Amino acid sequence: MKVAIEDTFELTCDAYEALYFDEPFNIALGDALGLGRELLRLDRTADRIIRHVRCEPKQDPDSPAKQAFGTSRASFVEELDYDRRTRRGTWQTVPNLFVERVTNRGTLELAPAGRGVKRIVRGEVKVSLFGFGRLVEKMIVAEIEKSYASAARFTAAWLARETPR
């Protein structure tokens, strides 16, 4: 199942790239999204940024996911390889459960948009679970879309707070 998300922010590509890879910003964003977050790897060169982050969603004990997994804690590692010259990266998330049955990967691109920057996320979710794969794919895509919408609202609020008045 495909996913495509575009958000525009009122700052330059360079400024958004700096914010996107800023640890204090990402820690605050994780808190706002209800994600436990652990930075596993961050390599920066003039041309490339490689970042791996383990995320563990904080779940409501009454949620269907919590009831399905019981005491198992669902988490994933997001791996991003970003080319600073092209402003394009490839990402994948690796779940700690059902690793061989769930594939979630795509691209991230930053593009000038008027006086701002457009963040373009494209991806594909594939789940191999007999009789339930398509349903789980829809649930994952819905969660990704919800998460990016919340992240966009948080980013806009962060930028409004950071802008001198």
C-alpha positions in Angstrom: 0.0 0.0 0.0 1.4 3.4 -1.0 1.6 6.5 1.2 2.4 10.1 0.0 2.6 13.1 2.4 3.5 16.7 1.6 3.8 19.5 4.1 5.1 23.0 3.5 6.9 25.1 6.1 7.9 28.8 6.0 11.6 28.5 6.1 14.4 27.8 3.7 15.5 24.3 2.7 18.8 24.7 4.6 17.0 25.9 7.7 14.4 23.0 7.6 17.2 20.5 7.0 19.0 21.8 10.1 15.8 21.6 12.1 14.9 18.1 10.8 18.2 16.7 12.1 18.4 18.8 15.3 18.3 16.5 18.3 16.6 18.9 20.8 13.8 19.5 18.2 13.4 15.7 17.6 13.3 14.9 21.3 10.6 17.5 21.8 8.7 16.1 18.7 9.0 12.5 20.1 7.5 13.7 23.4 4.7 15.5 21.6 3.9 12.4 19.5 4.0 10.0 22.4 7.1 8.2 21.1 9.8 6.9 23.3 12.9 7.8 21.3 16.5 6.6 21.4 19.2 7.9 18.9 21.2 4.9 17.9 23.4 6.4 15.1 24.0 9.9 13.7 26.7 10.3 11.2 27.1 13.6 9.4 29.5 14.4 6.6 29.4 17.3 4.1 27.4 15.2 1.7 25.4 12.8 3.8 23.5 12.3 7.0 22.8 8.8 8.3 20.4 8.5 11.3 19.0 5.5 13.0 16.4 6.0 15.8 14.6 3.5 17.9 11.0 4.5 18.6 8.6 2.9 20.9 5.0 4.2 20.8 3.4 4.8 24.1 0.2 2.9 23.9 -3.1 3.2 25.7 -3.6 -0.1 27.7 -7.1 -0.4 26.2 -5.9 0.0 22.6 -6.3 -2.9 20.1 -2.6 -2.9 19.6 -1.8 -3.2 23.3 -4.5 -5.9 23.7 -3.0 -7.9 20.7 0.6 -7.7 21.8 0.0 -8.0 25.6 3.3 -7.4 27.5 5.4 -7.4 24.3 6.5 -3.9 23.6 6.2 -2.9 19.9 8.9 -0.7 18.6 10.8 0.0 15.4 14.0 1.4 14.2 13.8 4.2 11.6 16.9 4.2 9.3 17.4 7.2 7.1 20.2 7.8 4.6 20.0 11.4 3.5 22.0 13.0 0.6 22.5 16.6 1.4 23.4 17.6 -2.2 20.1 16.3 -3.7 18.1 16.9 -0.5 16.7 13.4 -0.8 16.9 10.4 1.4 15.8 6.9 1.6 14.2 5.5 4.8 13.0 2.2 6.1 11.5 1.2 9.4 12.4 -2.1 10.9 9.9 -3.4 13.5 10.9 -5.5 16.4 7.9 -7.8 15.9 7.0 -9.6 12.7 10.3 -8.5 11.1 10.0 -11.0 8.2 6.4 -10.0 7.5 6.4 -6.2 7.6 8.2 -3.9 5.1 7.9 -0.2 5.4 10.3 2.0 3.3 10.4 5.0 1.1 11.9 8.4 0.3 12.1 11.8 1.9 12.7 14.9 -0.2 13.0 18.6 0.6 12.1 21.0 -2.2 11.8 24.8 -2.4 8.2 25.9 -2.4 7.7 29.7 -2.9 9.2 31.3 0.2 9.3 28.0 2.1 10.2 24.3 1.8 8.1 21.3 1.0 8.7 18.1 2.8 7.7 15.2 0.6 7.5 11.7 2.1 6.6 8.8 -0.1 6.6 5.2 0.9 5.2 1.7 0.6 3.9 -0.6 3.3 3.8 -4.3 2.7 2.5 -6.8 5.3 2.4 -10.6 4.7 -0.2 -12.0 7.1 -2.6 -14.4 5.6 -6.1 -12.9 5.6 -5.0 -9.8 7.5 -2.2 -8.2 5.5 -4.2 -5.6 3.7 -6.0 -4.6 6.9 -2.7 -4.2 8.8 -1.3 -2.2 5.9 -4.2 0.2 6.1 -3.7 0.6 9.8 0.0 1.3 9.4 -0.6 3.8 6.6 -3.3 5.6 8.7 -0.9 5.8 11.7 1.9 7.2 9.5 -0.4 9.8 8.0 -1.7 10.7 11.5 1.9 10.9 12.8 3.1 13.2 10.0 0.0 15.5 10.4 0.8 15.8 14.1 4.5 16.4 13.3 3.6 19.1 10.9 1.4 20.9 13.4 4.2 20.6 16.1 6.8 21.9 13.6 4.6 24.9 12.7 4.1 25.7 16.4 7.8 25.2 17.1 8.7 27.6 14.3 6.1 30.2 15.5 7.7 30.0 18.9 11.2 30.4 17.6 10.4 33.3 15.3 11.3 36.7 17.0 8.4 38.9 17.4 
